[in-house]
Amino acid sequence: MALETTRFDIQDHLKSRDEQVAYLEAALDEGDPSFIAVALGDIARARGVTKLAQEAGISRETIYKTFRQGGNPTLETISAVTKALGLKLALVAA
């Protein structure tokens, strides 16, 4: 009997704010800037890119282009998006 699989879609697991925060924390723990950008993009899509772009004061295209694999967001863009998500950037001792 063949093993049945289903396609994994992260959007199915980012419905609540707690799930989104946990996902972003895990991405930050990995320490890979590209993965962090992708995680922010996934959360943006889960929340609604158009609404988030308006709240962050940036274009939808910027969110799609910047927060993807290989994207290179500026600190200004990350700050605007995290603020629009209701989150705050903070540094802690390693």
C-alpha positions as CSV (number, residue, x, y, z in Angstrom):
1,M,0.0,0.0,0.0
2,A,1.5,3.4,-1.1
3,L,2.0,6.1,1.5
4,E,-0.4,9.0,0.9
5,T,1.0,12.5,1.5
6,T,-0.4,15.9,1.4
7,R,1.2,19.1,0.4
8,F,2.5,21.2,3.3
9,D,1.3,24.8,3.4
10,I,2.6,27.0,6.2
11,Q,-0.4,29.2,5.8
12,D,-2.5,26.4,7.4
13,H,-0.3,26.9,10.6
14,L,-0.2,30.6,10.8
15,K,-3.8,31.4,11.7
16,S,-3.4,32.8,15.2
17,R,-1.1,35.5,16.5
18,D,0.6,32.9,18.8
19,E,1.4,30.6,15.9
20,Q,2.8,33.6,13.9
21,V,5.0,34.7,16.8
22,A,6.2,31.2,17.5
23,Y,7.1,30.8,13.8
24,L,9.0,34.1,13.7
25,E,10.8,33.2,17.0
26,A,11.9,29.9,15.5
27,A,13.2,31.7,12.3
28,L,15.1,34.2,14.5
29,D,16.6,31.3,16.5
30,E,17.9,29.8,13.2
31,G,19.9,33.0,12.6
32,D,19.6,32.8,8.8
33,P,18.6,36.2,7.4
34,S,17.0,34.7,4.3
35,F,14.8,32.4,6.4
36,I,13.8,35.3,8.7
37,A,12.7,37.3,5.6
38,V,10.7,34.3,4.3
39,A,9.1,33.9,7.7
40,L,8.0,37.5,7.7
41,G,6.6,37.1,4.2
42,D,4.7,34.0,5.2
43,I,3.2,35.9,8.2
44,A,2.4,38.9,5.9
45,R,0.5,36.6,3.6
46,A,-1.3,35.0,6.5
47,R,-2.4,38.4,7.8
48,G,-3.2,39.9,4.3
49,V,-0.5,41.6,2.3
50,T,-2.6,44.5,1.1
51,K,-3.8,45.5,4.6
52,L,-0.3,45.0,6.1
53,A,1.3,47.1,3.3
54,Q,-1.0,49.9,4.0
55,E,-0.4,49.7,7.8
56,A,3.4,49.6,7.2
57,G,3.4,52.4,4.7
58,I,5.1,50.3,2.0
59,S,3.8,48.8,-1.3
60,R,2.5,45.2,-1.6
61,E,5.2,44.6,-4.3
62,T,7.9,45.5,-1.7
63,I,6.5,42.9,0.7
64,Y,6.4,40.2,-2.0
65,K,9.8,41.1,-3.4
66,T,11.6,41.7,-0.1
67,F,10.2,38.9,2.1
68,R,10.9,35.9,-0.1
69,Q,13.8,33.5,-0.5
70,G,16.8,35.6,-1.4
71,G,15.1,38.8,-0.4
72,N,17.2,41.4,1.3
73,P,15.0,43.6,3.5
74,T,16.4,46.7,5.0
75,L,16.2,47.3,8.8
76,E,13.7,50.1,8.0
77,T,11.4,47.7,6.1
78,I,11.7,45.0,8.8
79,S,10.9,47.6,11.4
80,A,7.9,48.9,9.5
81,V,6.5,45.4,8.9
82,T,7.0,44.2,12.5
83,K,5.4,47.3,13.8
84,A,2.4,46.8,11.5
85,L,2.2,43.2,12.7
86,G,2.0,44.5,16.3
87,L,5.5,43.2,17.2
88,K,8.6,45.0,18.5
89,L,12.2,44.3,17.5
90,A,14.4,43.7,20.5
91,L,17.9,42.6,21.2
92,V,18.9,40.2,24.0
93,A,22.2,38.9,25.1
94,A,23.2,35.6,23.5
